[in-house]
Amino acid sequence: MSDIKAAHIKGAHAESFALNQARWNEVVAIHVPSPFYRVKEFLAGEDILCPIEAREIGDVGGKSLIHLQCHFGLDTLALARRGARVTGLDFAANAVAAARDLAQQAGIAARFVEGNLYDAPALIAERFDLAYVTWGAINWLPDIKGWAKVVAAMLKPGAELYLLEGHPFAFTLDQVGAGTVQADGAIGLSDPAALLRPAYPYFRGVGTPLVFDMPETYTGDGPKLANTRTHEFVHGIGDILTALIEAGLAVTMFREHDACAWAMWPMLVEGDDRMYRMPEGAPSLPLSFSLRAKKG
């Protein structure tokens, strides 16, 4: 991807990037000590990867790996502990600073770079054996085709992308009336028995954000936030697969899962494996998906 194209994407969505960057800079101080992320357990030697990626990522020993949108680098460092040579990229300065601090505490060699995803090819000269993108990353990006081109640009020939994300079908649903915050900022009535129903579009104009006002972060702890407004973007399965194929990547694995890494709706139940699923007796739904794609 050329610098001109990256500049165009960022310029066209400057408000979205500014709002989201402010939000992610603020939540770092909440996320690092949150029990949700299990930093203490990680520093004590525990492998904190969720079961899906822990099972699917395979042997990363000796591989060069770039973690795009790495937040404060916890998964990045978990993969380094598994033997990868890791670089993490994030646009939030506070997240990058926290990642470097965590690496020092853990005694793990890692490189963390501050920058916008679309600038990655210009910011980082190295090309990698594996690109790693997981859990709540691409929904913050306005241009999925531009993202796929960045992924392809960061990979060596024959290298792979591993992507694990919340399922875009699940993102169309909400447990309206269960205390959730809607796109217009209204908070529903507190009813734990409220049913899921369609609330958001699956198909939406390219680059058109959904606007949310969320007073708390998804970990459910910490103080009320000052930066409540965020912009998120709809990318359907077809859009994602097409973007990767057009960027020159061959999809070699695609799986759907009935679990996700956070309580997408209040009705989801956390299992012993720290994954959230529909309650017993309710129909199973696709809550996440994973894929691998190889550069020719």
N, C-alpha and C positions, 0 to 999 in steps of 0.2 A: 504494500500500500504506500502510495506516495505521501510525502509530507503535505502536499496541497490537498489531497483527499482527506487526510486526518484533520487538517485545519478547517476544512469545509464542514465536516461532521460536528466538530466541537463548536464552531461558530453558529451553526444552525440550531444547536441545542444548548447554547451557553447557559440559559436559565436553568435547565434541567441539571446540568453538571454542577452548577453553583449550589443549587438547593441540596442535591444529593451529597455533594462533597462536605457541605457544612454539617449535615446530619451524621455522616460517617465519621467525621472528625470528633463530633461530640460523643458518640456512643462508645468510642474506644475505652474511655475511663470507666464505663459501666460494664462492658463486655469482658475485659481482662480479669477482673475479680469475680465475675459471675459464676456460680456453680454450673450454669448451663454449658460453659466452655471447658470446664475441668482442667484449668491451668495447673492447679496444685497437683493433681494426679499426674499430669504430664511431666512436671518437674520431678516427681517421685519415680518416674520411669515407666509409667503406664502408656500403652499405645491408645491414643484417644480418637483415632479414626473411627467413623461410624461403620457398622457392619458391611454395608453395601460396597463402599469404596475400599475398605480393608480387604474384602474378598476379591474384588475385581481388579484392583490395581496391578497385581502380579509382582514379580521380582523387579525392583527398581535399583538394585545394587549396581553401583558403578555408572548409572545413567545420569546424563545431564537433564535437569527438569526445570521447567519454568511454570510457576504457579501464577496464573493471571488473575487479578482481583483477589489478592491473598489475604485481605483484611490485616489482622495483626500477626499473621504468619504461623498460627498454631499447626495447621495441616502441613504447611511447608516444612516446618521443623520435624513433624512426625515422619514425613517422607525422607528427610535427611537422616533421621535416626534409623530408617530402614536401608540406608546406604546410598541414596541419591545425592548428587551434587546439585544443590537447589539455588534457584533465584526466584524471589517473590516480587511481584509488581502490584502497587496499589496507589490510588490517586489521593488518599487521605494521609497527610503528613503525620498526624498523630498515630495512625495505624502503623506506618513504616517505623516510626521511632519506637513504638511498643514492640514491634517485631524484632528489631535489633536488640532491644533490651532483653527480651525473652531468650533470644539466641545466646546472648552472653550468660544469662543465668543458667541456661541448660548446658552450656559448654559445647554448643553445636555450631559448626561452620556453616554459614549461610550468607547469601547476598540479598539485600532488599533494596529496591529501587522505587522512588516516588515518581509517579507519572500517570497520565491518562492512558487507558488501555489502547486507544487508537494511535498513540505515539510510540508504542512498544518497539516496533522495528527500528525507529530512529534512536531511541534511548538505550537500547541494549544491542550491542554488536554481535554477541554470541548467538548461535543457533543450536537448537536443543533436540535431544532424543525423545522427549515426552513433554507435552503441554497438558497441564492439569487445571481443570475448571470445575468447581463444585458448589452446590447449595447456595442459591440466591445470588447468582452473578450476572447472568445475561439479561435478567429482567430489568437491570439498571441501564442497559445499553440501547440507544435509539436505533442503531443501524446494525442489524444482524448480519447482513452481507459484508459490511466493513469488518465486523468482528471475525468472521470466518477467514477473511483475507489476512487479517493480522495473525491469526493462529497459523495459517499456512506459511506466512512469512517467517515466523519464529521457529519453524521446524526444519530440521535437516531432511534431505531426501530419505524416504523410507521410515521416517519417524512418525509418531502417533499423537493424537489428541485423546485424552480421556475426559469425558464430560458427564457429570451427574447433576441433575437439576430437579427442582419441583416440576410436576407435570403441568403443562399449560392448560389441559382440560380442567384439572383441579382448581387452577387459578380463576376459572370462570365462575366458581361456586362460592357461596358464603353462607354461614350459619346465621342468617339475618334474624336479629332479635335476641341473640345470645350474648349481648354485650360487646359485639364487634364494632369497629369503627368503619363507617362506610366511606365511599369515595368523596362524598360531599362534606365529610367531617362529622356527620351526625352519629351519635352513639346510640345503638339499639337498646331495647329493653333487655334486662338480664333474665334470660329464660334458657336454662341449660338444655331443655328438651326441644328447643327450636330446631326446625328442619333445615337441611341444606336446600338451597335453590339457586338457580342461575342469577348472577348479580353483575357480572362483568363480561365484556365481549371476548370471544375467541378470535374473531377476525376484526382487525382494526386498521385504520390507515397507517401506513409505514411512518414511523417516527412520531406518531401522535401519542402523547403520554396519558396515562391514567394519573390523576392527581389525588394524593392521599394526605390527610392531616392526622397523624398518629402521635398521641402525647407520650407514649412509652415505646421502648424498643421491644423486639420480639422475645427477648429473654424473660420479660415479665418482672424484672426487678430494677432497682435503681430509681433515681428521682425522675420527676416529670421533665421532659425535654424542652429546650428553648427552640430548637430547630425541628418543628413538627411536620412541615410540609415536605413531601417527596414526590418525584415523578418516576413512574415505572412504565415499562413498555411490554406490549403483548407480542410474543413470538410463538406462533403455533409450531407443531411438530413438522409440518410440511415446509414452513419457512426455514427452520433450522437445518433440516436435511438438505434442502435445495441450496442453501447458502454454502454449506460445506462441500457439496458436490461441485458447485460452480467455482469454488476456490481451489479445486484440484485435489480434494481429499476423497478417498474411497471409504465409505462406511463399512466396517467389518463386523460390528456388533451393535445391536440395538435391543434393549430390554426395558420393560415397564415393571414397576414395583408398587406394592400395596402399602408402602411405608414411606415416611419422610422424616427429616431430622429435626423438625420443630412442630409445634402445635398450630398447624395451619388454621384450624377451627377449634373452638372450645370443646367440641364433642370428641376429638381424637384422644386416644388413650395411649399413654407411654408404656412400652413394654420393658422387660428386663434388659433388652438390648439397647435401650435408650432411643428407640425408634417409635414414631407415633403412627397409629393405625386407627381405622374405624372401630367403634365399639363392637363387642360380641353381639351377634345377631343382626347387625347392619350389613347391607351389601358392601362388598369390597369395591374399592375405586382405585384407579391409577393415580397415586400420589406423587410419584417421581419416575424418572426414566434415566437410563444411562446408555452411553454409546462410546465406541472407539472408532476413530477415523484415521486412515493412514495416508501420508503424503507420498505420491509416486516418485 
